[in-house]
Structures are given as C-alpha cells and as structure tokens.
Amino acid sequence: MHRRRGRETFEWEGYRIRKGDWMILDLHGTNHDPRRFPAPNAFSLDRDIGWKTQEFDFVPHGGGDASVTHRCPGEAVTVALMKEAIRLLTRSMTFEIPDQRLTLNLSRMPALPEQGLRMRNIRHVDAWASR
C-alpha cells in the first residue's frame, strides 16, 4: 500500500490550509444546498436521499465512497438507529409539540434549540390495531 505524506500547507479553492489548522464542516449549508437538495426547506417523501450513494451529502461519518475511503465503522448502526427513531416518531406514538422557541443559532456548535425540544401527551400507538 502506498501512503502519501501530508503536506505542511496547501491551498484549496483559494484558502490556505496549514498542517494543524482546525476545519469545521458546514452541515447546515450542505444539507440546504439546492444543487443537491431541490427545495431544501420543504419536506418531501419523494426526495431521493440515499446514505450509501451520496458520497459527500451524508457528512456526519465522513465523505467519499464508503467501499474505498475511510468512513466511520459505526455509520450503518447510526443509520439503523435513525431509521428506528423516525419509525417510532411517525408510526408508533402520538405527541404534541407545545408552542416554543425552536430557532437555531447556526454560529454555535452544535446548532440546537437553546431550550431543547419539548413534547407532551406522548402516547404509544399500537400500529397493528389500526390495520
């Protein structure tokens, strides 16, 4: 295996990056890029988002083709947990979201609502009973 040594300094798209510089990825910008996600602020069940086929659009676990580049070994587990959480929220429970301030400060990391997300009247729904 041939391994190339990292350079001390390089330039990328006009930015000078030195060895040891900290970089932060703009996840919000990536997830709202209309070139990748048409109408990024609109929810669409038909949107084609496949975590295995989009090399640099599913950023939390690295970028590139998972079969040939370094990606987080926990990526598949994380995706499975996210799918289960979404299934629970959309098919196995009912809840109310009371009025609250949910604005995000995108200059902070992580960009979360300052007071979190409050839910009330959370109830389990028997998905089989409704069939």
Disulfide bonds with the S-S distance in Angstrom:
none
